[in-house]
Structure formats: structure tokens, C-alpha cells
Amino acid sequence: MTHSASQRRLIAFALITLFAVPAAWSVGQVSGKYLGNGKEAKLAHAVIVPHDPWEGETTYTVVLSEKDPAGIKKPDFDATFGKLGDALVVAITRKGDIIGTEVCHQSLKRAGFSSTGTLLVENFKLADGQMSGRFFTKGQKTFFDDSWEIDLTFKGKLP
């Protein structure tokens, strides 16, 4: 079957439009405490996006942010670089193992740093197409001359 030049342009436009439209993430809920150098962050949005598998296991990235990530193609990337205001980005396996943390509190001199082993999770659940749980630190943590502390609960729709 051959297509006319105008049909080919229409098909090309449709494909470009389909793949160029930013993802519409389903925004969940987040509440609790997120301090950076003693300043409280007002996180209001929770989104869960796919992450590359970790050791063969399904893995997700949880993005908790101040600004709405609606219409953003890669909220985890934008959060790390401060485009979503204060944020916390956590890579977590289906079993509930944290494999990466990006602390993106804008009151920190080194916002967007990676941390391992300092963030804990409890009450982690995957059910009915949702993920929920509590991310927390055992008290205040430091990174060079910055201090931070987390005690957040979240709930979001799985991608």
C-alpha cells in the first residue's frame, strides 16, 4: 500500500506528536517532615516512575516534590536539578529495598547529592496499583556542612 506525500506527512506528524507529548504522571500524596539546614520543605506531590531493573528485580523511582510534576517527561531528572523545588528522589525495588537516594532540598548548599544507607523505609506496600510507605532518617544527618532530616509518608499510583 502506498501513501501520498500528504498522508506520509500526516502519519509523521501523528508519530512525532505521540512521542513528544510529556508523560502525564498520576500525582499521589506526601506528608511529614523534610528539613534542610533547619528549614522545612513543603512537599505536596508524589509520583512513581519506572526505573531500570536492579539485579533482575522490578524497580521504581519515587519523586516527592514541592512543585507539581504534571507534564514533565522525566520528573526524577528535573527534581535532582531543582526544577521541582524541594524534592526527594528515591529508587526502590519491588521488595522495598532502597537502592538510591537524591536529597534535593533547596536550603542545602549541595542540593541534589546522593546518599546511601541513611534513608530507611517502613510500612512499604504495593497493592491495588499503588505504592505507599514511610521514608525516614534516624535523626539529623550531615553532608559536609549541611544538615538534613526526613520523616515522610507517601502514596502514589504505580506507572
N, C-alpha and C positions, 0 to 999 in steps of 0.2 A: 504494500500500500504506500503510495507516495503522497506527500503533503505539499501543499502550495507554500510559497515563501511566507505568506501571511499566517498560515496555520503553524508553520515552524516557529515563527516569532511569538505567536500566542502561547505555544507549548513551552518555549524557552522562558517567556515571562512568567508563566504559571510555576515552573520549576524554581526559578530564581526567587519568586515571592514566597513559595512554600518553605524553602530552606533559609531565607533571610529573615523571616519573622522571628523575633525573640521568643524564647520559651515563656509560657505563662505558668509560673510556679504557683502551686497552691500554698497559700500562706497560713501557717499554724499559729500557735500561741507560745509565748515565753514570759516567764515572770521570775522575780527573785533579785538577787544582789550580784552586781558586776562592778567592782571597784578598780580604778586605775589611779595610783598615786593619791588615794583617798577620795577621788571623785566618782560619784555614782553614774553609771551609764543607764540610759533609759531604753533598753532593748524592747522592741514591740513586735518583731516579726521573726518567724521561724520557718525555714524552708529546708527540705531534704532533697538533695540532688544525687544522681548516680556518681559513684566513684569507681575507679578501676578495681577489679578484684584483688584481694590481699591473700596471698598464699592459697589461691583457689576458692576463696570464700567471698560471697556477695558482700559488698561494702558500700556504704553511703557517706555523703558529706552533709553534716548538719550545719546550717548557717543561721546564726541568731544575730539579728541586726537591728540597729536603730531606724534606718530608713527602709522603706518598702522596696523589696527586690522585684516587684512586678515589672515585667517587660525586659528584665536583664537576662541576657543569654547565659552568662556564667557568674552567678551570684557569689560563689566561693572565691573566684579570682578578684572580683570587684571589692568584696569585703576585705580581703587581705591588703588591698592597696587604699583603703579608707574611703572608697566611693559610696559605701553604705553607712557612713558614720561609725559609731562604736559598733564593734561586731566580735563574735567568737565563731571560729570555724573549726569543726571537729570531724575528723574522719573516724568512722566507727564500723566495725564488722557487724554482720547479722547476729552474731552471738553476743554483741555488746562489748567487744574489746576495742578500746581507743587505740588507734594506730598513728594519730597525728593531731596536733592542736596548733592553731594560729591565734594568738592573742592580739586583737586589733583594737584595743581601747585607745581612743584618740588623746587621752590625757597622759599617755606614756610617751617618753622621748623616743623609744624604739618600738612604736606600734607596728604590729604585723610580724612579730617574732614567733618562731616555732618553739614549742615546749613539749617535752615528752616525760611521762611519768608523774607529772604534777597534777594533772586533771583526772578526777575519778568519776565513775558513773555508778548510779544505783537506781533501782526500780525501773530498769530498762525493759521496755516491752515493744514487741512487734505483734500487732493484732488488728484485724479488720482494716487492713490497708493503711494503718497508722503506726508511727513510731513515737514513743514517749519515754521520758526518764528525767533524771536529775544529774546535772554536771556540777561538780564542786571541787574545791581545793580544801585541804586540811589547813585552814587558817590562811594568813597572808603569805604570799610568795614574793621572791625578788628576782629581778633580771637586771644585772648590773646595778644601777642606782634607781631603778623603777620598782614599784611595788604593785601587786595586783592580788585580787581575791575574787573567787567565783562561788556562787551558790544559786544555780538557776534550774528551774524545771521547764520542760518544753514538751510540745506535742505538735506533730505535723504529719501531713499526708505523704505516704511513700510515693516516689516517682513511678 
